[in-house]
């Protein structure tokens, strides 16, 4: 159905946003490791 096709891009977009958030979180985590030398 057309509705199903409209839902798919939204799911893909949410997955992409989720991946970006995880990437930013990991990047921030590594910055903390580099700054303090330990993982909090």
N, C-alpha and C positions, 0 to 999 in steps of 0.2 A: 504494500500500500504506500501511498504518497506520504502519509503520516510517519510510517516506519523510516522512510528515507530522510525525513526531516529530523528525526530523533538521532540517527546515526552520527551526523556531523557534530551535534551537540555533545554526544558521548566522547567523540574523538577530541573535541576541544577541551572538555573537562580533563581527559587523560593527559593532554599536552600541558595544561595548566598545573595539574598535579605533579607531572614530571619536573616542570620548571621549579615548583616550590620545593620538591625534594632536592633538586640540584642546588638551589640557593641555600637550603638548610645544610647540606653536606659541605658546600663551600665555606659557609660561616663556621662550621664545625672545624674544618681544617685550619682556618684562620686562627681560631682559638687555640688549636694545638700548636701552631707555629708561634703564637704570642706567649703562651704560658708554659709550653713544653709538656703539658699534661692534659688529659681529657677530662672535662667536667661533666 
